[in-house]
Amino acid sequence: MEIPLQQGLQEMAAIGARSVLWVIVAAAIVVLLAALAFAAWSLRPVPAYTSDGVETGTPFDVTFRIENTSQWFPLSHLGIGCVLRRAGVADMPPIAASDVQMPAGSSSHLGPNESATFKCPFRAVLRGTANDELGIALRSELYFRATYDLPLIGSFRLTDNRGPFVLNSKVLPPRWTGKPQGQP
């Protein structure tokens, strides 16, 4: 026995409506998961850098500060590297920071809103150019590379590259600051 045309069309419409509904539900789930992933990624800890002023001596012998800007997650197993980029000289690999002073009670862990200090040992790299360290500093850019564990999933390492920082001689005392946009 054949199904009447009207009944067949109604069944096809019902099946089509269920298919459209499933597509809408699947798309909503994908959008929700993407939004949750974006929110989780936005909450990850991110380091920020500042420098103390250059008081005396070489402009490379400065104490830098790294701050964990996250209010919820630590920078665990933190490693800090320094890169000096000079005009006309090939890029050098990152040098491990020296004189790292973490908050009391932690050796490689920077908690939420905590900060630590470090120095970049560029004097060893610049051997033989001590007479013109200021000139080199004014033509150089610093970059910082921090490596740390992804919060809640400690087996994944994140790398944060920041820079360039330039020697700003327009402030007193001079200090390393982020390079202004549009400056060559």
C-alpha positions in Angstrom: 0.0 0.0 0.0 1.3 3.4 -0.9 1.5 6.3 1.5 -0.5 9.4 0.5 1.6 12.2 -0.8 0.6 14.6 1.9 1.7 12.2 4.7 5.0 11.5 2.9 5.8 15.2 2.6 5.0 15.7 6.3 7.3 12.8 7.3 10.1 14.2 5.1 9.6 17.7 6.6 9.8 16.2 10.1 13.0 14.4 9.3 14.5 17.5 7.7 13.5 19.6 10.7 15.2 17.2 13.1 18.4 17.2 10.9 18.4 21.0 10.9 17.9 21.0 14.7 20.9 18.6 15.1 23.1 20.8 12.9 22.2 23.9 15.0 22.8 22.0 18.3 26.2 20.7 17.0 27.2 24.2 15.8 26.2 25.6 19.2 28.3 23.0 21.0 31.3 23.8 18.8 30.9 27.6 19.4 30.6 26.9 23.2 33.8 24.8 23.3 35.7 27.4 21.3 34.5 30.1 23.7 35.6 28.0 26.7 39.0 27.3 25.1 39.5 31.0 24.4 38.5 32.0 27.9 40.9 29.4 29.4 43.7 30.6 27.1 43.0 34.2 28.1 43.4 33.3 31.8 46.9 31.8 31.4 49.7 33.6 33.3 51.6 36.1 31.2 54.9 37.7 32.4 55.5 41.5 32.2 58.9 43.1 32.3 60.4 46.3 33.7 63.9 47.5 34.4 65.5 49.5 37.1 67.4 52.7 36.1 70.9 52.7 34.9 72.7 54.4 37.8 76.4 53.8 37.2 78.6 51.5 35.1 77.5 49.6 32.1 73.9 50.0 30.8 73.8 46.2 30.5 74.3 45.7 34.2 70.7 46.5 35.2 68.3 44.6 37.3 65.1 43.6 35.5 61.8 42.7 37.1 59.5 40.0 35.9 55.9 40.0 37.2 53.2 37.3 36.9 50.2 39.3 35.7 47.7 36.5 36.4 45.5 36.7 39.4 44.8 33.0 39.5 47.7 30.9 38.1 51.4 30.7 38.9 54.3 30.7 36.5 55.7 27.2 37.4 59.2 26.0 36.6 60.0 29.5 35.3 63.1 29.9 33.1 64.2 33.3 31.9 66.4 33.9 28.9 67.8 37.2 27.5 68.5 38.0 23.9 70.6 41.0 22.7 70.0 42.0 19.1 72.5 44.5 17.7 72.4 46.2 14.3 74.8 44.5 11.9 75.5 41.6 14.2 74.0 38.1 13.8 71.3 37.2 16.3 72.6 35.4 19.3 70.9 32.6 21.1 69.1 33.4 24.4 71.4 33.5 27.5 70.1 32.3 30.8 69.3 35.1 33.2 71.6 35.4 36.2 71.1 36.7 39.8 67.4 35.5 39.7 65.8 36.5 43.0 62.4 34.7 43.4 60.0 35.5 46.3 60.9 33.8 49.6 60.2 30.0 49.6 60.2 29.4 45.9 63.0 28.5 43.6 61.4 28.5 40.2 57.8 29.4 41.0 56.2 32.8 40.6 52.7 32.9 42.2 49.9 35.1 41.0 50.8 38.8 41.1 54.3 38.1 42.4 57.4 39.4 40.9 61.1 38.5 40.8 64.3 40.2 39.7 67.1 39.1 37.4 70.0 40.3 35.4 71.1 39.6 31.8 74.8 38.6 31.8 75.6 40.4 28.5 79.1 41.5 29.7 80.4 38.0 28.8 79.0 38.3 25.3 80.4 41.9 24.9 84.0 41.1 25.9 86.4 43.4 24.1 83.8 46.1 23.5 83.8 47.6 27.0 84.9 51.0 25.7 81.7 51.5 23.7 79.0 49.7 25.8 76.8 52.8 25.9 77.0 53.1 22.1 76.2 49.4 21.7 73.3 49.7 24.2 71.8 52.6 22.3 71.9 50.6 19.0 70.6 47.4 20.6 67.3 45.8 21.4 66.7 43.4 24.3 64.2 40.5 24.1 63.1 38.3 27.0 62.1 34.6 26.7 60.2 33.0 29.6 59.4 29.3 29.6 57.0 27.9 32.1 54.5 25.1 32.6 50.9 25.4 31.4 48.7 25.8 34.5 46.7 22.7 35.5 48.5 20.6 32.8 52.1 20.7 33.9 53.5 18.5 31.1 53.1 21.3 28.5 55.6 24.1 28.4 54.7 27.6 27.2 57.2 30.1 25.8 56.6 33.8 26.0 58.8 36.1 23.9 58.7 39.8 24.8 60.4 42.7 23.2 62.0 44.7 21.9 63.2 46.8 24.8 65.5 49.7 24.1 67.6 51.9 26.3 65.5 55.0 26.9 67.8 57.9 27.6 65.0 60.4 27.7 64.0 59.4 31.3 66.2 59.9 34.3 67.8 57.7 35.3 67.9 56.0 31.8 66.2 52.5 31.7 65.2 49.8 29.3 61.6 50.3 28.1 59.4 48.9 25.5 60.2 50.2 22.0 57.6 52.8 21.0 55.5 51.8 18.0 56.7 53.2 14.7 60.3 53.8 15.9 62.9 52.3 13.5 
